[in-house]
């Protein structure tokens, strides 16, 4: 079986004419099935698919890794081109999701903003103290009128002979956490969002597992272990996608690398919420086993 992945939307691009867009969208072809994993933030997925001559109407299914707008914002434009389409996701994608950052952006991004008192004269380091909606930017009725047929599952779903969703990902490692800035809102106010809707796509191949990560809010290693559990396959050939290590501590990055080495992952392609710092460390450790997974990247396993 041949597995082909084409990254249609990501923060950076692999070649000219492609659009970069904060978020992620990957087209997966396996088992004679074409699956769109996430839809990016806005129009980039549609635009970049056109550059490759990909007809979005040929997509068999859409899988949403979670309900954040940078993974679901392109859904409306995609549905306008696909028409009626099954969309597999966790029911919590429709929670009212918010971002609440109670610390200066300089701290959130690894103290990358270092200014003296003199330099700060007339310049205020921004604080993100108010909540910001970060959920699906559309009303469900609108998407269904465009052809969305939602299938909500908390457990793993077999999409074809060798392709699965992970379902809810168990929090097994001691060091992987969702983080303090994500919240949901209901009639009683805000509460921490544990991101139960965070899931991944898994392909079982003769070379081992190929795992597509959306954002890995519940942890990159937790996600890999979940994939092993649902498939019964221990070997991991490729892990590709968002790892949510953008503002991770040295300890978390080092623990993640230690576990990836122990798991003997053959290829690691990072995207989106990994960050340049973690990406650089991964490159130094994994060398030729590492690659940046940008918009326009094509990767295959035969």
N, C-alpha and C positions, 0 to 999 in steps of 0.2 A: 504494500500500500504506500502510495506517495502522499506526503503532507506538504502543502504549500501555504505559507502565510505572507500576506501583503499588508503592510502597515499603511493605512489610508489617512490617518490623522495622528499627529504627535506634536510636541512642543517645538521640535526642530525638523529640518528637512534633509534628505539625503542627496538632493539634486535640484537644479534650477527648475523654475515654473511651478514646483509644488508649494502649497500653502502650509505654513506652520500654524498650529492652533493649540492652545493649552488644552490638554485632554488626550484621549486615545481612542483609536478605532482600528481594528485589525480584521481583515478578511481571511477566513480559514477555508481551505479546500481539502477535504478528506472524505474517504468512503463515498465518492461521487456525490457529496453533499457540500453545499456552499453556505457558510454561516458567517454573519457579520457580528463580531464581538465588539460591542459598544459603538457609539456613533460620533464621538468627539464633541467639541463645544458648540460648533455652529456649521458653517458651510464647507469646511475644508474636506470632509469625507467625500462629499458629492463632487467637488472640484477635482480632487486628486484621483478619484476613481475614473473620471473622464479622461485624465491624462494617460491612464493605462488602458483606455478603451474598455473598461469594465462596465457592463450593463447591470445596474443595481436590481433590475427586475429579475435577474437570474438568482438572486439570493433566495435560499430555501427557508432560512430561519434567522431571527435576530436574537442575540443573547445580551442582556444587560448585566454588567458586573455589579452595579449598585446604582443607587438613585441620585447621585450627584450630577449637577448640570454639565460638568465638563466631560461626562461620559454619555449623556443623554440629550444634549442640546441639539445635535444634528438629526434627531429622530424625525422631526416633522418634514424636513427637506427630503430625507430618505424615503419616507412613506409616500410622499408625493410622486416618487419615481417608481416605487415598487407596488403600490396598491396593497391589497389585502395580504397581510403577512403575520405569521405567528411570532410572538415576542415572549421569550422565556426569561423569567426573572423571579426574584424573591418578592413576596407581597409587601415587604417593608420599603420597597423603592418609592412608594407613594407617601411615606411619612413626610411631614413638614420639616425639612432638614435645614439647619442653620449653622453658620460658622460664627463662633464667639471667641475672639482673641483678646485676652486681657493683659497682654504684654506688648512692649514696643516691637515693631517689625524687625528692628536690629537684632533683638534676642531670638526671635523666631527663625531667622535665617542665619543662625550661627555667628552672631556678633560681627557680621560682615560690614556693618556701618560703624566705623571708629573715628569719631570726630573730637577734637579738642574743644575746650570752652570757647576759645577764640573763633574756631571754625563754625561753632554752633550759633554764634551771634547772628540773629536774624533768621535762623534756620531751626525749625522744630522737627525733631524726630517723630514721625507719625506713630500714633497709637491706634489700634483697631479695637475700640472699646464697645462699639455697637454691634448688635447681631446683624448678620448678612445672610439672606436666604441663599442656599446653595443646592436646593433640590431640583427636581425635574421642572423645567421652565414652561410647561404646557399643562393644560387641563386634559384630563384623561378622555373626556367626551370628544374633544377635538381630534386627538390621535386616533381614537376608534372610528371617527367619521372618515378618516383618511385611510382606514384599512387595518389598523392595529388590532390584533387578536391576542390579548394578553393571556399567558399561561403562568400562573403563580405557583411556585413550588419551593418549599423549605428544604427538601431533600434533594439528593443527586438525581439528575435526569439523564437518561441515555438518549442521545439525539440521533445516533446512528450506531452501526456495529461497534465502532471503536472510539466514538466521541461522547464525552460526558460533561455535565456541569458538576461542580463539587458539592453543590448544596451549601448549607450553613457550615462555616469553617470553625472547628473546635479550637479554643485558645489553649494550646498545650505548652508552648515554651514559656519560660519565666520572664523573658526580657521583651517580648513583643506585645505592645499595647496599642489600642486604637488611638489614644492621645486625648488631651483635655479640651480641644477646641471645637469638637463636633457635638451638636445638640439637635434634638427634635423638639417640636413645640406642639402642645395640645391644649385642651381647655384649662388644664391646671398649670400651664406655663411651660418653661423649658426644663428638659432633663437630658442628661448625657446620652449621646447616641453611641451605642455599642456596635453599630453597623452590622447587624445580623444579615443584611442583604448582600454583603460583600462576598462574591463568589468568583470562581475562575473556570476556564475551559480546559479540559484534559483530553489528549489524544493518546491512545494506546498503540504503540508501534512496535515493530520487531526489534528496534534499537533501544526501546525504553519509552518512558513517558515524555510527551511534549505538553508543556503546561503554559497556558496563556493567562497572564495576570492582568487584572484591570488596574487596581490601585494597591492591592495587598493591605488594605486597612487593618485586617485581622492578622497580618504578618505573613511575610514571604515564606518562611519556614513552616509555619502552621498550614499554609496553603499547600505546600508540597506534600506534607505528611497526610493531609486530607485526600489529596489525589492518589497517593499510594494506598490509602485505606480503602477507597471506593473501587479501585481497579484491581487490587491484589498484586500490582507490579511495583517492585522496589526500585528498579533501575530508572534513573532520570536522565534523559538525553538532553533536553532543551527546556530552559525556563526563559520566557520572554514577556516583557511588559513592565508595568509600573510596580515599584517596590516600596514606595512610601518611606524612603530613607532621606528625604530632602533635608529635614532638620534633626535627623537621628543623632544620638550621642555616639562618641567613639566606641563605647562599650557595646551598644546595640549593633553597630556596623561590624565590629570585630566578632561578636557572637554569631552574627548572620554568616559571615565568611567562614568561620570555623565549622558551622553546620553544613554549609554548602560543600565544603571540602569533604566532610565526613559522608555526605550523601553522594559524593562523586558525580556531581552534575557536569555533563560534558560540554554544554554550551550555555552561556548566560548573556541574554540580550536585554539591556535595560532601557526603559523609556520614561517619559512623562514626569512622575513625582519622585524619581530617584535622586536627582540633583547632581551637579557636576562634581561635588566633593566625593560623594560615595562612588560615583562612576569612576573617578580617577583611582580611588583605592582598589576597586574591583579590577580595573585594568592592570594595575601593578601586581596584583595577586594572581589573577587567572590568565593574564597574557593572551595567547591566541585563542583561548576558550571564551573570551569576552568580546562582545560587540555592542555598539550603540544602535538601538533600534529606532531609527528616525522614520518620519513620513516618507514613503517611497521605497523603504527597505523590503526586499523579497528574500524570504528564507525558506528552504525546503529540507525535508528529511525523507529519504527513500528507503 
